[in-house]
Amino acid sequence: MNTRKMILAVLFLTMICSNPLFSQQRAWSETKEQKAQRMEWWTHDRFGMFIHWGIYAMPARHEWVQLYEKIPAAEYKKYFDHFNPDLYDPREWAAKAKKAGMKYVVLTTKHHDGFCLWDTKYTDYKVTNTPYGQDLIKPFVEAFRAEGIRIGFYYSLIDWHHPHFAFDRSHPPVPTDPEQRKKENAKRDMNIYRQYMKDQLRELLTQFGRIDELFMDFSYPGEGGKGHEDWDSEGLAILARELQPQIIINNRMDLGHTDWGWDFITPEQFMPQEWPTVNGERVPWETCQTFSGSWGYYRDQYTWKSTHQLIVMLVETVSKGGNLLLNVGPTARGMFDERANKRLDGIGEWMKFHSRSIYGCTQAPEEYKVPANCLMTYNPETRRLYIHVLEWPFKSLHLPGLKDKIEYVQLLNDASEIKFHSRTQSGSHTVETSKENDVILDLPVERPDYDVPVIEVILK
């Protein structure tokens, strides 16, 4: 190579390597095995608590009330001026989460309205300036850690309060006239807002110890929207990974074009039909769901799911290889709604006897066929199948293709034996038969008195 070509090659490499995106991608590369190890606790624990809390608990009619009702900032300020959660005791919250079997928690440190639950240096729009006057996050983190629950933080990319958050097609709530928004945006500088987010993220990831999950919410790219360039999502992700290398980050910063800027996907308020994939490959996933139809406290909402529905939701999620993040919206006085308490207690009662079918479990290999009216999870470490029986059958349950593969079967709630056999030759008209490679479980006629009875199958 002649001298001129060598100089050009060096200049080209220097230009490429100095590109922030190039250096970021190189800095945070990891193997699939390394990522799986980093996420091992999360894929084992499967069940977490989401908490949406802020001054929107005071109107008590949806956490997006400022947007939905187009409330001007001056009017919305009354909630800030009167916020005083005098009954707040995060130790009670943590005890309820633990009893329900939840292994990690994600708290909204700042939601879309911009109100902050900690004593941040970068805005006056924070809890320490309300009548309550105290930081909410530090005691929260201490209480949940004391119960052995891992800590996650939610942080809104959207901010209806910040003076430099640019108006767009969806946010914030006023003004609604496009020309007026354009005029107002001339006074706004997203560079200032991007730095604000980095400053606050640095606070959150340095002041409260180890943070295990980061839930950034959310992007809406395209004309008139906001995506990764508007947020500088690459910079936010890099900062998070530098400060907390072990942290697990969701996929809502519009970083799908990278293989390092997100760790799991987040279907919201629906159940995927099968284990979700990206580019044809199964990926870690977590569905976030509510007890009712909103995330923040909503006093007059009457679409609450039953305890049975929620337990089935948890089982179905794990049966498809996913995690469930189940949300509570505390009241403005700092208490859990009694409707939420009732469901948490019910889930906890079920988990007390059946958590073995959730923790460490995932979707069963395809060779194990799910019986009718059942959901099935599988623990690859212990080689145990868990059959969650949604409709208790009379007398027997057929397991396709498991002949000579079973060592022992029992009801999970009390470890009582369930006998099993295969019978292909017909006898009298009272003899039940199976297909050649199937197994018949001899079930008690009376259904176990649990929302979803579970049969534990120990494989050879």
C-alpha positions in Angstrom: 0.0 0.0 0.0 1.5 3.4 -1.0 1.8 6.2 1.5 -1.2 8.2 0.2 -3.5 5.1 0.6 -2.1 4.4 4.1 -2.8 8.0 5.2 -6.4 7.8 3.8 -7.0 4.5 5.5 -5.8 5.9 8.8 -8.0 9.0 8.4 -11.0 6.8 7.6 -10.5 4.5 10.6 -10.1 7.6 12.8 -13.3 9.1 11.6 -15.2 5.8 12.1 -13.8 5.1 15.5 -14.5 8.7 16.7 -18.2 8.3 15.7 -20.2 8.0 19.0 -22.5 5.3 17.8 -19.5 3.2 16.6 -17.7 3.5 19.9 -20.8 2.9 21.9 -21.6 -0.3 20.1 -18.1 -1.6 20.6 -18.0 -0.5 24.3 -21.2 -2.4 25.2 -20.9 -5.6 23.2 -21.5 -8.9 25.0 -22.0 -12.5 24.0 -25.4 -14.1 24.3 -24.1 -16.2 27.1 -22.9 -13.1 29.0 -26.3 -11.4 28.5 -28.1 -14.5 29.7 -26.0 -14.6 32.8 -26.7 -10.9 33.5 -30.4 -11.5 33.2 -30.4 -14.8 35.0 -32.0 -13.5 38.2 -34.8 -11.8 36.2 -35.6 -14.8 34.0 -35.7 -16.9 37.2 -37.9 -14.7 39.4 -40.6 -14.1 36.7 -42.9 -11.9 38.9 -42.6 -8.3 39.8 -44.6 -5.3 41.1 -45.1 -2.1 39.1 -46.0 1.0 41.2 -47.4 4.1 39.5 -47.6 6.9 42.0 -47.5 10.7 41.8 -49.7 13.7 42.2 -52.2 12.3 39.7 -53.4 10.1 42.5 -55.2 13.2 43.8 -57.7 13.6 40.9 -57.9 9.8 41.0 -59.1 9.4 37.5 -56.1 8.1 35.5 -52.4 9.0 35.5 -52.9 10.7 32.1 -55.6 13.0 33.5 -53.6 16.1 32.6 -53.5 15.1 28.9 -56.9 13.6 28.6 -58.7 16.6 30.2 -56.2 19.1 28.7 -55.6 20.6 32.1 -53.4 23.7 31.9 -50.2 23.7 34.1 -51.6 26.5 36.3 -54.7 24.4 37.2 -52.8 21.1 37.5 -50.6 22.8 40.1 -53.3 22.4 42.8 -52.4 18.8 43.1 -48.7 19.7 43.6 -49.8 22.3 46.2 -51.8 19.8 48.2 -49.9 16.5 47.9 -49.4 15.0 51.3 -49.2 11.2 51.5 -49.3 11.1 55.3 -50.0 7.4 55.6 -47.1 6.4 53.3 -45.3 3.4 54.8 -43.1 1.6 52.2 -42.5 -1.2 54.6 -46.2 -2.1 54.3 -45.9 -2.0 50.5 -42.8 -4.2 50.6 -44.5 -6.7 52.9 -47.5 -7.0 50.6 -45.3 -7.5 47.5 -43.3 -10.2 49.3 -46.4 -12.0 50.5 -47.7 -12.0 46.9 -44.6 -13.7 45.7 -43.2 -10.7 43.8 -39.4 -10.8 43.6 -38.7 -7.3 42.1 -40.3 -3.9 42.0 -40.4 -1.0 39.5 -41.3 2.5 40.8 -42.3 5.5 38.7 -39.6 8.0 39.8 -41.0 10.5 37.3 -44.1 10.0 35.1 -45.2 12.0 32.1 -46.4 15.0 34.1 -42.8 15.6 35.2 -43.4 15.3 39.0 -40.4 13.7 40.7 -40.6 11.5 43.8 -37.0 12.3 45.0 -35.1 15.3 46.0 -33.6 16.0 42.6 -31.3 19.0 42.2 -32.5 19.8 38.7 -36.1 20.9 39.2 -38.3 22.4 41.9 -41.2 20.2 40.7 -40.5 17.5 43.3 -42.0 15.9 46.3 -39.7 17.8 48.8 -41.5 21.0 47.7 -45.0 19.7 48.4 -46.7 19.7 51.8 -45.2 16.3 52.4 -41.7 17.7 52.2 -39.8 14.4 52.2 -38.0 12.2 49.7 -40.1 9.2 48.8 -37.6 7.0 47.1 -34.9 6.5 49.7 -37.2 4.9 52.3 -38.9 3.0 49.5 -35.6 1.4 48.3 -34.6 0.6 51.9 -37.9 -1.1 52.7 -38.0 -3.3 49.6 -34.4 -4.2 49.9 -35.0 -5.3 53.5 -37.5 -7.8 52.2 -35.0 -9.2 49.6 -36.9 -7.6 46.7 -34.8 -6.2 43.8 -35.2 -2.6 42.8 -36.2 -1.1 39.4 -36.8 2.5 38.4 -39.3 3.8 35.8 -38.4 7.1 34.2 -40.5 9.0 31.7 -38.9 10.3 28.6 -41.9 12.5 28.2 -42.3 15.5 30.4 -45.4 17.8 30.3 -43.9 20.2 32.8 -40.3 20.9 31.6 -40.1 24.2 29.8 -37.8 22.8 27.1 -39.7 19.6 26.2 -40.9 20.3 22.7 -44.5 20.1 21.8 -45.4 17.3 19.4 -48.3 15.4 17.9 -49.1 13.7 21.2 -47.6 15.5 24.1 -48.0 17.6 26.2 -51.7 18.4 26.7 -51.8 22.1 25.7 -51.8 24.0 23.4 -53.6 21.9 20.8 -53.4 24.2 17.9 -50.5 23.1 15.6 -49.4 26.7 14.7 -49.5 27.7 18.4 -47.4 24.7 19.2 -44.9 25.6 16.5 -44.7 29.1 17.9 -44.1 27.9 21.4 -41.5 25.4 20.3 -39.3 28.3 19.0 -38.8 29.1 22.7 -37.8 25.5 23.6 -34.4 23.8 23.3 -34.4 20.0 23.4 -30.7 20.0 24.0 -31.4 21.4 27.5 -34.1 18.8 28.1 -31.7 16.0 26.9 -29.1 17.1 29.4 -31.8 17.3 32.1 -32.7 13.6 31.6 -29.0 12.6 31.8 -28.5 14.6 35.0 -31.6 13.1 36.6 -30.7 9.6 35.4 -27.2 10.0 37.0 -28.9 10.9 40.3 -31.2 7.9 40.2 -28.4 5.5 39.4 -25.8 6.9 41.9 -27.8 7.9 45.0 -29.8 4.7 45.8 -27.4 1.8 45.5 -27.7 -1.1 43.1 -30.6 -0.7 40.6 -31.5 -3.9 38.8 -34.0 -2.8 36.2 -34.5 0.5 34.2 -37.9 1.1 32.6 -37.7 4.0 30.2 -41.1 5.2 28.9 -41.6 5.8 25.9 -40.9 6.6 22.2 -43.3 7.4 19.4 -41.0 8.0 16.4 -42.1 9.4 13.0 -43.4 12.7 11.7 -44.4 14.9 14.6 -43.2 12.4 17.2 -40.1 11.6 19.2 -37.6 8.8 18.8 -34.0 7.9 19.8 -32.5 11.0 18.2 -34.8 13.3 20.2 -34.0 11.6 23.5 -30.4 10.8 22.7 -31.3 7.3 23.7 -27.9 6.0 22.9 -26.4 8.4 25.4 -28.9 7.5 28.0 -28.3 3.8 27.6 -24.6 4.3 27.7 -24.8 6.3 30.9 -27.0 3.7 32.6 -24.7 0.9 31.6 -21.6 2.8 32.8 -23.1 3.6 36.2 -24.8 0.2 36.7 -23.2 -2.4 34.4 -25.5 -5.1 35.6 -28.7 -3.2 34.9 -31.5 -4.6 32.7 -33.1 -2.0 30.3 -36.4 -2.2 28.5 -37.0 -1.5 24.8 -38.9 1.8 24.8 -36.1 4.2 23.9 -36.4 3.4 20.2 -33.1 1.5 20.1 -34.2 -1.5 18.1 -31.5 -0.8 15.6 -28.9 -1.7 18.2 -28.1 -5.1 19.9 -27.0 -3.4 23.2 -29.4 -0.6 23.9 -32.2 -2.9 25.2 -32.5 -6.2 27.0 -36.2 -7.2 26.9 -39.4 -6.2 25.1 -42.6 -4.9 26.9 -46.0 -5.9 25.6 -48.5 -3.8 27.6 -52.0 -4.7 28.6 -52.3 -7.7 26.3 -51.1 -11.3 26.3 -48.9 -12.4 23.4 -50.2 -15.5 21.6 -46.7 -17.0 21.7 -43.2 -16.3 22.9 -42.3 -13.0 21.1 -39.5 -12.9 18.6 -37.2 -10.2 17.1 -35.7 -11.0 13.8 -37.0 -14.6 14.1 -35.3 -15.2 17.5 -37.0 -15.5 20.8 -36.2 -12.7 23.2 -36.7 -12.0 26.9 -40.0 -10.3 27.5 -42.1 -8.8 30.3 -45.8 -7.9 30.0 -46.9 -5.1 32.2 -50.5 -5.3 33.4 -52.9 -3.5 35.6 -55.4 -4.7 38.2 -58.0 -2.5 36.4 -57.7 -0.4 33.3 -55.4 2.4 34.5 -51.9 2.6 36.1 -52.4 5.4 38.6 -55.1 5.3 41.3 -58.5 5.5 39.8 -61.2 5.7 42.4 -64.3 5.1 40.2 -62.9 2.4 37.8 -65.0 -0.8 37.8 -63.1 -3.0 35.4 -61.0 -4.9 38.0 -59.7 -8.3 37.1 -60.5 -11.2 39.5 -57.8 -12.9 41.5 -58.4 -16.0 39.3 -57.8 -14.0 36.1 -54.6 -12.6 37.5 -53.2 -16.0 38.6 -54.0 -17.4 35.2 -52.3 -14.4 33.6 -49.1 -15.1 35.6 -49.1 -18.7 34.7 -49.8 -18.1 31.0 -47.0 -15.5 30.9 -44.5 -18.0 32.4 -45.8 -20.8 30.1 -44.6 -18.6 27.2 -41.2 -17.8 28.6 -42.1 -14.3 30.0 -42.2 -12.2 33.1 -45.3 -10.5 34.6 -45.0 -6.9 36.0 -48.3 -6.4 37.8 -49.2 -2.8 38.7 -50.5 -1.1 41.9 -51.6 2.6 41.9 -51.4 3.8 45.5 -53.8 6.5 46.8 -52.8 10.1 47.4 -52.5 9.3 51.1 -49.9 6.6 50.3 -52.0 3.4 50.8 -52.9 0.5 48.5 -56.5 0.4 47.4 -58.4 -2.3 49.3 -59.3 -3.9 45.9 -55.6 -4.2 45.2 -54.9 -5.6 48.7 -57.6 -8.3 48.2 -56.1 -9.5 45.0 -52.5 -9.4 46.3 -53.6 -11.5 49.2 -55.3 -14.0 46.9 -52.2 -14.2 44.7 -50.0 -14.6 47.7 -52.2 -17.5 49.1 -51.8 -19.3 45.7 -48.1 -18.6 45.5 -47.5 -19.9 49.0 -48.3 -23.4 47.7 -47.5 -23.1 44.0 -44.5 -20.8 43.5 -42.4 -23.7 42.5 -44.3 -23.8 39.2 -43.4 -20.1 38.6 -39.8 -19.4 39.8 -37.1 -20.8 37.6 -39.8 -22.0 35.1 -40.3 -21.3 31.4 -42.1 -22.6 28.3 -42.0 -26.4 28.1 -40.1 -28.0 25.3 -42.3 -28.9 22.3 -42.0 -32.6 22.9 -44.3 -32.1 26.0 -47.8 -31.6 24.8 -50.2 -29.4 26.9 -53.4 -31.3 28.0 -56.8 -29.8 27.2 -57.9 -27.0 29.5 -54.5 -26.6 31.0 -51.4 -24.4 31.0 -47.9 -25.9 31.4 -44.6 -24.6 32.8 -41.3 -26.3 32.9 -38.2 -26.1 35.1 -35.2 -27.2 33.1 -32.9 -27.4 36.1 -35.1 -29.9 38.0 -36.7 -31.5 34.9 -40.2 -31.0 36.3 -43.4 -30.2 34.4 -46.1 -28.2 36.1 -49.6 -28.7 34.7 -52.0 -25.9 35.8 -55.5 -27.2 35.5 -57.9 -24.5 34.5 -61.0 -26.8 34.4 -60.8 -29.8 36.7 -61.7 -32.9 34.8 -63.6 -35.9 36.2 -61.4 -38.8 37.4 -58.5 -38.6 34.9 -56.2 -36.4 32.9 -54.4 -37.7 29.8 -50.7 -36.7 29.1 -49.8 -37.2 25.5 -46.5 -39.0 24.7 -45.2 -39.3 28.2 -45.2 -43.1 28.6 -42.0 -44.3 30.2 -40.8 -40.7 30.8 -42.4 -40.1 34.2 -40.8 -40.9 37.6 -43.4 -39.5 40.0 -46.5 -37.3 40.0 -48.1 -35.3 42.8 -50.4 -32.5 43.6 -48.2 -29.5 44.2 -50.3 -27.9 47.0 -50.0 -30.8 49.4 -47.4 -33.2 47.8 -50.0 -36.0 47.7 -49.3 -38.7 45.2 -51.2 -39.0 41.9 -51.1 -42.5 40.5 -50.6 -42.9 36.7 -50.8 -45.7 34.2 -51.1 -46.5 30.5 -53.7 -48.8 29.2 -54.1 -49.4 25.5 -56.1 -52.6 25.5 -59.8 -52.3 26.1 -61.5 -54.2 28.8 -65.0 -53.8 30.1 -67.2 -50.8 29.3 -66.0 -49.3 32.6 -62.2 -49.4 31.7 -60.6 -46.2 30.4 -58.0 -46.5 27.7 -55.3 -44.2 26.3 -53.3 -43.9 23.1 -50.2 -46.1 22.9 -47.7 -43.6 24.3 -50.0 -41.6 26.5 -50.3 -41.6 30.3 -53.4 -41.4 32.4 -53.3 -39.6 35.7 -55.8 -40.8 38.3 -57.2 -37.6 39.7 -59.3 -37.1 42.8 -62.9 -36.4 41.9 -63.0 -33.4 44.2 -61.1 -30.4 42.8 -58.4 -29.0 45.1 -59.6 -25.8 46.7 -57.2 -23.4 44.9 -57.8 -20.9 42.1 -55.6 -23.0 39.8 -54.7 -26.5 41.0 -51.2 -27.6 39.9 -49.9 -31.1 39.2 -46.2 -31.6 39.5 -44.7 -34.2 37.1 -41.2 -35.3 37.9 -39.6 -36.6 34.8 -37.0 -39.4 34.6 
